[in-house]
Amino acid sequence: MPRRYWYIIITYIVAQLSGIIGYPMLMLGGLGQNDAIAVWSVISFTIATILILYFLKNEMKQLEYRDERSSVGAIILWSIAGVFLALFAQGIAAAIETNLLGVPMGSENTMDLMRIARESPLFILLPVVFAPITEEIIFRKIIFGSIYKKTNFWVAVIVSALVFGAFHFDFTHMLVYFSMGVVFAFLYVKTRSIITPIVAHMAMNSFVVVTQYFVDEEQIRRMQEQLETIFIGGFL
């Protein structure tokens, strides 16, 4: 794996762990806990995203997969289709978790993030902008792409999707994150452009944020139960 890829991975990990120092510093400065988390997360991931794109600047100029990359129109269409594919895969994965594995509906991790977003809207930039860019570059372009070149799609997607799920630290819903990893890897291979899964990831996260931002947690749980019934009745 090229040295620049290791720089990118290290940058991402540092940004993830920097809150250990950053949150308490901002709280000492007078910010509340959620405001401190929001401000530091945006600052750290803004810097991380800039650095990651800097490390990739020469590679982006070379236009990887130049001869095979899909047209702009195809990338746009697959980005839109990718949102529906990701939501569909999530629904199936959630139904399997609930009915076959006994995992409760709803992600506490997502609800915790939305609590922060409601108190400090600045935090919305993290799931809508910074997370899709950094995660797709690392988990699809670097991890999936590096393994895919040496093995095949399924080996690469299994490893990269598992790592993708693990980095969300929500292991009870690993299957949901795994399903998303499969869809985004498919989009990357299908169009030969990392832009496609980035846009699809952004759009999907935006949909989740918008739908959950304006409703309380009890409403969210009821909606999840209704979706569970739809997926179970239609597909399982």
N, C-alpha and C positions, 0 to 999 in steps of 0.2 A: 504494500500500500504506500503511495507517495507520502513524503514527509509532510506536505501541506495538509493532507487529510488528518494526520495525527494532531497538527496544530488546531485544526477545526474542532476535533473531538475534545481536546483539552480545553479549548475556549468554552465550549458548551458545558462541560462538566464544572468548570470554574464558575460560570454564570449561575448554574443550578445551586452550587454550594455556597455562593457568596452571601446569600441571605443570612447565613449563620452569624456573620459579622455585621452585615448591612442593616438588617432589621433592628437589632438592639441600638445601633448608633443613631438611627433616625428616631427611634422611640425616646432615646435620651434627649434628642433635640426638641421633643415636645409633640411629635406626631403620635396618634393612636396606633394600635397594633395593625389594623387593616389598612390604614393609610400608609403606614411604614412599609408594609408588604407590597402594596400597589406601587408606590413611588420607587422603591428599590428594585422591584422586578422589572419595571419599565426601563429604568436607568441601566441596569446590568445587561438586559437583553438587547437594548439598543446598541450598546457597545459591542456585545457579542455578535450581533447580526452584522454590524459594520465590519468587524474583524473577519468574520467568516466569508463575507462577500469579497473582502480584500484578498484573502488567501486564494480565492477562486478566480480572481480577475483574469489571469492569463488563460485559464482553462475556458472561461466563458468567451474570451476573444476567439479561441480556436473552434468554437461551436462543435462540441462533441456530437457524434453521430450525424455529421453534416450531410452525408449522402442518404441517410435513412430517416432523418427527422421528419415528422409529419408537418403538413402545412399549418399556417396560422389558423385557418378555419377549422381544421381537424382538431387542433389543440383546444380551441374554444369549445367545440362541441363535446369533446371528451371530458373537458373540465366540468361542464354542466352535467353531463351524464354521470360523471364520477361522484357528484354530490348524492344523486339518487341511489347509485350503487352502494355508496358508503352507508347511507341511512338504511337501506334495505338489509345490508350485511349486518349492521348493528342490531336491527330488529330481530333477525333470525338468531344471532348470537345471544342476545338478551333472553329470548324465549327458551333457548336451550339451557342457558345458565339457570333460569328460574325453575323450569319444569323437570329437567333431567338431573341437574346438579344441586338443586335446592338453594341457589343463591338468591337473596332478596332482590327485588326490582329496585332500580335506582342506584346511582353512584354517590356515596358520601363525599368522594373526592370532588366531583363536579359541583355538588351542593355547597361544599366549603368554598370553592372558587367563586361561585355565584354570590355567596354572602359577602365576600370581599368586594366583588364588582358592584353590588348594590350600594355599599357604603362608600366606595371610592371608584367611580366610573372609569378613572384613568386606567385601572387594572384591565379593562376590556381589551386594551391594545395587546396584551400578552397572548390570549388565546386566538384573537382574530388576526393579528399581524405577525408577531415575532415567533410564536410557537410553530405555525405552519412552515415558515421559511426555514428556521433552524432545524426543525425535526425532519423535514423532507430532504434537506441537504445531507443530514447525517445518516438517517435511517434508510433512506431510499438510495440516494446518489452514492454515498460512501459505503455503508455496510452492505446493503443489498447489491449495489452495483459491483463492488469488489468481489463478492462471493459469486455473483452471477457469471462474471467473466471466467471464473475457474471451474464452476460446477454447472448447475442448471437452475431453472426458475424456482422449482419447489424447495430445493435445499436453501437457496438464497432467501426465499420469502419466509420460510419457517424460522430461520435464524434471525433475520432482520425484524420480523413481526414480533417474535418473542422478546427481543431486546427492546423494541419500541414499547411493548406493553409493560415490561419491567421498569422502564424509566418513568412511567406514570405513577408508580408506587401504589397501584390499586389492584392488588393481585386477585381479589375476589372477582374482578371483572376482566381478567386477563383475556378471556375469549372474545370479548367485545373489542378490545384494543387490537387483538390479533387479527380479527376480521377486517378492521380498518387498514392494518398493515398490508394485508393481502390485496385489498382493492387499490390502495395507492401504489403498490409495487406493479400491479397490472397496468395502471394508467401510465406509469413511467416507461414500462417496456413497450406498451402499445404505441405511444407517440414518440418515444425516444427523446423526451424532453422533461426535465425536472420541473419545468414551469407548470405542467399539467397537474401533477399531484399537489403542488403548492397551492394553486388556485382552487382546486377542489377541496382541499383541506381548509383553506381560508373560508370558503363559502359554507362548508358544513359547520365549522365552528361558529360562524356568524349566525347561522340559522339556530343553533342550539342556544347561543347567548341571547339572541333576541326573544326566542320563545320562552326562555326561563327567566329572563330579567324582569319581566312584568307580571309574573305570577308567583304566588307564595309556594312554599315547599309542599304543603298539603295538596294543592292543585296539581303540582308536578307529579306527585305520587299517584293521584287519580288518573292523570293522563297516561302515565306509564302503565298502569294496570289496564287501561282501555286498549293501549297499543299491544300489550301482551295478549289480550283476548283476540285481537285482530290477527296477529301473527300465528297464534296457536290454531285458530279456526281455519286460517287459509293455507298454512304450510306444514303444520306438524300433526 
